Amino acid sequence: MLVVALVLTVVATCAGRAPAADTAPAVRQLGRILSNRLDEVSGMAASRQNPDILWMHNDGAARQLYAVHTSGRVRARLQLPTSITDLEDIAIGPGPTPGVDYLYLGDVGDNQRDRDEIRVLRFPEPRLEPGGGMELSVDGFEQLRLTYPDDSYDAEALLVDPVTGDVLIVTKEKKRARLFVGRAERWNGSTAATLEPVGKLKVKYISGGDISRDGRHVILRRESRAWLWSRRDGERFEAALARPPRQVPVRMKGQSLNGEAVAFLPDGSGYYTVSEGRSEPLGLFRLDAKTQD
């Protein structure tokens, strides 16, 4: 199996010395999560089928997804159709059927770094009926089994390129983050695909990330800070991430210290954040007009 070892060593001084923003994103608190079951939110993705809905899940061997309104009310719970080893992040992006949005689940965590394989699951995003308290199930899903080319790594950030459909995984490490990609065409294989190493970033302890729907921006976060990159037309994300990022806030007043989840709004005008804990508030950070242009 051919592995394209295109490694871009990123010289951006991301950790605490990234280029300062012209103005910090405006932030406001939305609702508080009204479910004691969602007390260790690890991943979040903004729905494209259901206005003001955020798909969330807990860390670890979670077997449910939650559809949470931005008011904090849980609209639906979705039972996953397979066992999970360590679910760390969720993304939304294109899939095999044109015009259909798919949810991608990253069973990619590996605290002990002893997993032989990791995997990503995907299925079409459900459309919710009016009201609340819905119990949903998945009729069918696909899975992409993945292996690293050289070692085992712990990872908590899963991203999906809305242009190419590629899956990107960012490792969680003390001094840097490695960027690996699983090409979209590998979903057709019956055996595990080898991830391609495509970048090293001078950011540490990355716990989540997202790519905007139009593919123009990518954000990676840790507990109290985040980094934002912009992408040029026709550019792969590994090339965009080779440039210095803009450091942006990711935790607002009132949110707990340990935060992992971040998700762009469907229109890319800002991003949502939430921390771990019970009755946690949802934060909405709006990007300035200059960044959106």
Secondary structure as UniProt FT lines:
FT   TURN            15..17
FT   STRAND          26..32
FT   TURN            36..37
FT   STRAND          41..46
FT   TURN            51..52
FT   STRAND          53..58
FT   STRAND          64..69
FT   TURN            70..71
FT   STRAND          74..79
FT   STRAND          87..93
FT   TURN            98..99
FT   STRAND          102..107
FT   TURN            111..112
FT   STRAND          118..124
FT   STRAND          134..137
FT   STRAND          142..147
FT   STRAND          155..160
FT   TURN            162..164
FT   STRAND          167..171
FT   STRAND          177..182
FT   HELIX           184..188
FT   STRAND          193..194
FT   STRAND          196..201
FT   STRAND          208..211
FT   TURN            213..214
FT   STRAND          217..221
FT   STRAND          225..230
FT   TURN            233..234
FT   HELIX           237..240
FT   TURN            241..242
FT   STRAND          246..249
FT   TURN            253..254
FT   STRAND          259..264
FT   TURN            266..267
FT   STRAND          270..275
FT   TURN            278..279
FT   STRAND          281..286
FT   HELIX           289..292
//
